[in-house]
């Protein structure tokens, strides 16, 4: 089963190489092949550390092997599975830089986006990872609109937008509690203009109405203490 998976992956990742050409019988390729089998075996069984070690050996010892591209990509995948997102991003970006025309590039862009997506924090925290994930998924839709990974990314795009919208509401609430009503109003209105279809439209409208009432009351209070001349 593992061999079937590797053959399928190789035919996908190694553009321009006939699969049968990957199975030379010379000693070096046989050793590289063994590392590839071992790495895939570990990966499929959930031993991502073991897989990473095998693929790193393959990449370092046989950089010109036909299996090297597979190793580069699976190192990134193993890091993703281990939660080493920064290392995974670096590996995916390096793969794309080295092989910009490879058939796996839509997958690489998708997985880079997923590395950022997995790091999205709560709405009251920094949302830079949500923004970066959104940029990667948007790029995938722009450059490869018909690719299955572009379709798969759509649900994550919606989640990114919702997280960014909730962050706007969170900041707006902070300003509202601090009685900075105009600043709060800008944040709440941002939700309507920038994120109209993420499911929190009604909540934003309620907060806008409450803020307008507070602004009116604040203005009336200000008018009542104006000096007479």
Buried (B, 14 or more C-beta within 10 A) or exposed (E): EBEEEBBEBBBBBBEEEEEEEBEBEEEEBEBBBEBBBBBBBBBEEEBBEBBBBBBBBBBEBBEEBBBBBBBBBBBBBBBBBBEBBEBBBBBBBBBBEEBEEBEBBBBBBBBBBBBBBEBBEEBEEEBEBBBBBBBBBBBBBEEBEEBEBBEBBEEBBBBBBBBBBBBBBBBBBBBBEEEBBEBBBBBBBBBBEEBEEBEBEEBBBEBBEBBEEBBEEEEEEEEEEEEEE
